[in-house]
């Protein structure tokens, strides 16, 4: 289950959509979501609240790596035979997309 801590919410509020335009893979990652036992991964760099949901932007992998938008509710709804998406609470402060990719075994380097 994904629970947004006050720290994550503060990061989301401090990094609204379009705040990192042009930074590409050098953008700081503010949250990492992943689906256990799969290669699904979302490296989130920006987020803006829309009602009770968050629209987020980042570098994501489902079938291939690409920049794109995703709603937090979409990630929370994922459920494969009882396995749900998780948030990585071990993300070091200041990590960029490039830094994260170096730690992901299936990522392009």
N, C-alpha and C positions, 0 to 999 in steps of 0.2 A: 504494500500500500504506500502511496506517496503522501507524505505530510510535509507541507511547506513550513519551515521554521521561520521565526522572526528574522533570522540572518538572511535566508533566501529571499523572503519578501522584501527586505531592505535592498538587496542586490537588484531584484526585479524593478523596484521603484527608482533606483539610481541609474538604471540602464534601459531607458524607454526605446521603443522601436525607432530605428533610423539614427540612433545616437552613435553608432559605430560604422556608418557608411564609409565604404572605401578601405576599410582596414583588412578585409579578406581574412586569411588564416592567421593574421597577427592580432585579431580581436581577442580580448579577454573573455574567457568562458565563465558565465555566472552560475550555471547549473548543468549537470550531466544526468540524463535519464537513460536507462537501458532496459532491455527486455532480457531477463536471464535465459541462458541456453540458446540464444539466437545472436545474430550480428546486428540487431536493431539497436541503434544508439542515436541520441540527440545531444549535441554539444550546443547549448543555448547561450547566446551572446546578448540578446536584447529581449525585453518583455514589456508589454503594456496591458493593464487591466481593462477588461471589457465586461462590465457587470460583475457576475460572480466567476468569470473565467479569465484566463490570461492568454493573449495572443503572443506567441514567442517566435523568435527568429534565430536561426543558427545553422550549423553544419550538421547534416543528418545522414544516417545510413539506414536504409531498409533493404534495398537491393543494390544500391550504389551510393557513393557519397555525393551529396549535393547541398547547396545552400537553399533554405526554404523556410516557410512558415508552418507552424503547428500550434494547435490549441492544447492547453494543458488538459482540458477535458477529454480530448482524443487519446492522449497518452494514458490517462487514468482509466479509460474504458477498455483498454487492451486486456484481454484475458484469453489465454491459450490453455485450456484444460486446467484452470485454477491458478495458472502462473500469470502474475500481473507485472507491469512495469515497475521499476524501482528508481529511486533517486540516489546518486552517489554522494554520500556525505563526507567523502575523503578528498574532495577536490582542493588542491592547494591554492591559496590566494595568489592571484596574478597569472595563473596558467592561461595560456593562449590556446587557440585551436591547434596550432602546430605542436605545442607541448603535449596536449592530450593525445594527438594522433600517434606520437612516439610511444605511448603506453598501451595502445590498442593493438593487439596481435594481428587483426585482419585489416588494419588501416593501411592506406597508401603512405609511403614515406618519401 
